[in-house]
Amino acid sequence: MNLLGIDPVLLIASLMVSATPILLAAIGETVVEKSGVLNLGVEGMMIVGAVVGFITAVNTENPLLGFVTAAIAGALLSTIFATLVLYFKSNQVATGLGLTLVGLGVSALLGKPYEGIKSPTIKAFEIPLLSDIPVLGPMLFSHDLMVYISILIVALVWYTLKYTRVGLVLRAVGENHDAAHALGYKVIRIRFMAIMFGGGCAGLGGAYISLARVPQWTEGMTTGAGWIALAIVVFASWRPLRTLVGAYLFGGITVLQLNLQAAGVAIPVEYLSMSPFLITIAVLVIISARGNQGAPASLGRLFHASS
Amino acid sequence: MIRFEKRLKPSRATTILTPFVAVLLTMIAGGIMFAALGKDPVEAIRIIFWDPLFDSNFADYSRPQLLVKAGPLILIAIGLSVGFRAGIWNIGAEGQYIMGAIFGAAAALAVYPAESALIFPAMVVAGALGGWLWAMIPAILRVKFRTNEILVSLMLVYVAESILASVAQGVLKNPDGYGFPGSRNLQQYPSAFNEEVFANSGMHWGVITAFIAVIFTYIMMTRHIRGFEVRLMGEAPKAAQFAGVSTTRLVVFCLGFAGAMAGLAGMFEVSGPAGQITIDFNTGYGFTAIIVAFLGRLNPIGILLAGLLMALTYIGGELAQLMLGLPGASIQLFQGMLLLFLLATDIFTNYRLRFGGAH
């Protein structure tokens, strides 16, 4: 079965790989926004994760350690945002943008000596038995560990938000911070943790780009993935399981587009490479035309405990 | 215990003071960063902020460059500031800047090599139109479908970059360019060349337009009903609704104004300092202008000064790259830090520090 020289098994396998960075960043941002904070610094946290993970992996020859440090780096960077927004009550849109600018600068500075080096990549982790199933095996069950971890994180976030006390408190803070504060919940502390979780996830997502998808470091290599992750959150109506759908749909478009480029279809490369962004805009329009259901009521609003 | 207490009214003094404090803090943090990179921090700061203006070796070249770099920054930031005041977040000025440049250059190249005094004005109109049209996409989507203008305007930057790459290698490519990507050089096309108005001053038509935009916006924001509506919408959206301010009209106006200003900046850049449409024509003015707008406290006069300061960091940064071998990215980081410090110090305009518990 071949369409324009594109093998569907390979297509689905590679769309899972291409969707993983966005999925990781989007699920982290979902938690942040569920707590009522809009962090536009995803792109910056991703790229810092990408460079820190890459540097660690190259120096220790251990890609898994790279992912760990990338998550820590993303979380650390997000504390700048959290401090400014929560304690200094700065504007969330502007602060998020500032974080992106700083992240891009820091990453370019740190990554300069590492340009042109190949990183050690993580090996495929073939799930016993499942990976032996014909067609489905190589398609779904022969990926590297991070692909499964990302799905696991989505499942955990979904479960936590829906069925646990922690999730309930987090959602209460995001829906009505004054009421949550009146009930005695520590709004600022909960939001701080949510932002750090989002930073860690974005860092992981960035590292997945530099350690698995490209295995190389180039300046500004996330090329808008963080912004697309933000759009996926809206697309998913702030629901964890729908982010999975959104990210995989988007991954599919990206892979298809790259395959079409490689297949030499008579569409100029520039038009193909802008297509993911155009499709994201189109999807945003469709979603918003229905009304932004599910947006946390306190999203982006300032919280100041007067007493 | 230290805590913040809300002021009854924003403090005027701190509003003016905080940008200076932020610049100072950035210099200190930047100095630490330069020291970490193994450079003498004091020398680095001096090269960035002092030498471009006053060192006899560089000042002749750098002083005109100050206006060349400040022009587009001020023009774009002025446009953005109006929307930011109303709570309308256009962060895709970079894309509108690119489209303005493409439209402006296309208008000139369409009639090449004809010479006429009408060509340059036509380019100005085309440039503004290009940026305006590109900003109308997020505006209309926001008004019709309530789509988030932040994400749409930002996504369109990537689309505009793709279009830029496409035209630089396609329709606008120089037919006499031996196959290299990039358009004809407008500096060699007298009717389209955005020449310096005074020789060696760096003052081209874009800089003059920026100054006019500053004055125009100042009058609009302080004296005109539209400026009042913008401020009302930003400070008390509910009151604005009751007063009958049309959100639709305001969104279209703010995004359109910012788009047109960014488009103009792009057009003046391509017809002057840059000269031609190339794949890497855009250099991030659209994003730096966001910092300029905030550093200038969204106030036209403030933006004028902030634009000049930011232009100085560009020129000083290039000089520091040359003299000290500082990586180019450190200046980018420096500018980003400035924005964060500014936002951090911002709290003192609306809150005051209190020591001790609540009373």
Boltz contact constraints between the chains, C-beta under 6 A:
constraints:
  - contact:
      token1: [A, 84]
      token2: [B, 343]
      max_distance: 6.0
  - contact:
      token1: [A, 84]
      token2: [B, 344]
      max_distance: 6.0
  - contact:
      token1: [A, 88]
      token2: [B, 344]
      max_distance: 6.0
  - contact:
      token1: [A, 88]
      token2: [B, 347]
      max_distance: 6.0
  - contact:
      token1: [A, 89]
      token2: [B, 347]
      max_distance: 6.0
  - contact:
      token1: [A, 90]
      token2: [B, 343]
      max_distance: 6.0
  - contact:
      token1: [A, 90]
      token2: [B, 346]
      max_distance: 6.0
  - contact:
      token1: [A, 93]
      token2: [B, 89]
      max_distance: 6.0
  - contact:
      token1: [A, 94]
      token2: [B, 294]
      max_distance: 6.0
  - contact:
      token1: [A, 94]
      token2: [B, 343]
      max_distance: 6.0
  - contact:
      token1: [A, 95]
      token2: [B, 343]
      max_distance: 6.0
  - contact:
      token1: [A, 98]
      token2: [B, 336]
      max_distance: 6.0
  - contact:
      token1: [A, 98]
      token2: [B, 339]
      max_distance: 6.0
  - contact:
      token1: [A, 98]
      token2: [B, 340]
      max_distance: 6.0
  - contact:
      token1: [A, 101]
      token2: [B, 336]
      max_distance: 6.0
  - contact:
      token1: [A, 102]
      token2: [B, 336]
      max_distance: 6.0
  - contact:
      token1: [A, 105]
      token2: [B, 329]
      max_distance: 6.0
  - contact:
      token1: [A, 105]
      token2: [B, 332]
      max_distance: 6.0
  - contact:
      token1: [A, 105]
      token2: [B, 333]
      max_distance: 6.0
  - contact:
      token1: [A, 105]
      token2: [B, 336]
      max_distance: 6.0
  - contact:
      token1: [A, 106]
      token2: [B, 333]
      max_distance: 6.0
  - contact:
      token1: [A, 108]
      token2: [B, 329]
      max_distance: 6.0
  - contact:
      token1: [A, 109]
      token2: [B, 327]
      max_distance: 6.0
  - contact:
      token1: [A, 109]
      token2: [B, 329]
      max_distance: 6.0
  - contact:
      token1: [A, 109]
      token2: [B, 330]
      max_distance: 6.0
  - contact:
      token1: [A, 112]
      token2: [B, 327]
      max_distance: 6.0
  - contact:
      token1: [A, 224]
      token2: [B, 158]
      max_distance: 6.0
  - contact:
      token1: [A, 227]
      token2: [B, 154]
      max_distance: 6.0
  - contact:
      token1: [A, 231]
      token2: [B, 151]
      max_distance: 6.0
  - contact:
      token1: [A, 270]
      token2: [B, 162]
      max_distance: 6.0
  - contact:
      token1: [A, 270]
      token2: [B, 165]
      max_distance: 6.0
  - contact:
      token1: [A, 270]
      token2: [B, 166]
      max_distance: 6.0
  - contact:
      token1: [A, 273]
      token2: [B, 162]
      max_distance: 6.0
  - contact:
      token1: [A, 274]
      token2: [B, 159]
      max_distance: 6.0
  - contact:
      token1: [A, 274]
      token2: [B, 162]
      max_distance: 6.0
  - contact:
      token1: [A, 277]
      token2: [B, 155]
      max_distance: 6.0
  - contact:
      token1: [A, 277]
      token2: [B, 158]
      max_distance: 6.0
  - contact:
      token1: [A, 277]
      token2: [B, 159]
      max_distance: 6.0
  - contact:
      token1: [A, 280]
      token2: [B, 155]
      max_distance: 6.0
  - contact:
      token1: [A, 281]
      token2: [B, 152]
      max_distance: 6.0
  - contact:
      token1: [A, 281]
      token2: [B, 155]
      max_distance: 6.0
  - contact:
      token1: [A, 284]
      token2: [B, 147]
      max_distance: 6.0
  - contact:
      token1: [A, 285]
      token2: [B, 141]
      max_distance: 6.0
  - contact:
      token1: [A, 285]
      token2: [B, 145]
      max_distance: 6.0
  - contact:
      token1: [A, 285]
      token2: [B, 147]
      max_distance: 6.0
  - contact:
      token1: [A, 288]
      token2: [B, 145]
      max_distance: 6.0
  - contact:
      token1: [A, 288]
      token2: [B, 146]
      max_distance: 6.0
  - contact:
      token1: [A, 288]
      token2: [B, 147]
      max_distance: 6.0
  - contact:
      token1: [A, 289]
      token2: [B, 145]
      max_distance: 6.0
